[in-house]
Amino acid sequence: MEQTVRTVDVAEITNALKELCVTANHYLSPDMKNALETAEKTEAAPLGKKILRQLEENLQIAGEDMIPICQDTGMAVVFLQIGQDVHFVGGDLTEAVNEGVRRGYVDGFLRKSVVKDPLIRENTKDNTPAVLHTEIVPGDKVKITIAPKGFGSENMSKIYMLKPADGIEGVKAAVMNAVEAAGPNACPPMVVGVGIGGTFEKCALLAKKALLRPADDASPVAYVRDLEKELLDKINATGIGPGGLGGTTTAMAVKIETYPTHIAGLPVAVNICCHVNRHCSAEI
């Protein structure tokens, strides 16, 4: 059978990413908007309910006045799912991604938060480079997802290299340790992404990708689904609450992704995100 190859100019990636950067920073994704509205209705503490209303008002103002939903417009984390039948032309793919982020942040008047060297700390002035993750998948499409990650919540994330004997109880303890250590610093109500398995770096990527799942979906794996619910209940029972000022809504969702791992290990990563959990996608 003759294989067909679809040609995609990298300029399309650049143009799409420019728009996605602006959209993600100005509008909450529909799943997160619904999650926040549900949280406001179910929050039991009067102060917590008031804070959630203020967050909703902030989101409305951001959309109407075209200003960022948070002053920390994040470091651009970009996921590309590339169909194996796609052939890129027109230049370097990584540079095309960075050019899209550059145009989105400069032309969109978004805060530039990236420094060129982690120790010298000189600002790149255009929020590049992005953090790019690529995945080859069947087909001839390219799915682009951007998740601008603010560091108030990113700084609260943790990796644990557990022993296999620690088991599921060890995983629960690790997640709760990370959330309780974060307290108000992750701008709750938060979304908690958890990666279990793989290697040191794989579990961290799983946790990051878990944050991209719709807030209202459920894992197709029964024990994972149960664990997500149990951890959400435990986190909300901490009483940290909206803004860290007390209440029954400390997290709006817990999302867990798993991967096979080595017989000698049980890696667990917890990637916490604030209440906006910005992400949006486009397909080319």
Secondary structure, DSSP 8 states (H G I E B T S, - for coil): -----EEEEHHHHHHHHHHHHHHHHHS--HHHHHHHHHHHHH--SHHHHHHHHHHHHHHHHHHHHT--SSS---EEEEEEEEETTEEEESS-HHHHHHHHHHHHHHHTT-----BSSTTT--B-SS--S-EEEEEEESSS-EEEEEEEE-HHHHTT-EEEEE-GGGHHHHHHHHHHHHHHHHGGGG-SSEEEEEEEEE-HHHHHHHHHHHTTS-TT---SSHHHHHHHHHHHHHHHTT---GGGS--S-SEEEEEEEEEEE-TT-EEEEEEEE-TT---EEEE-
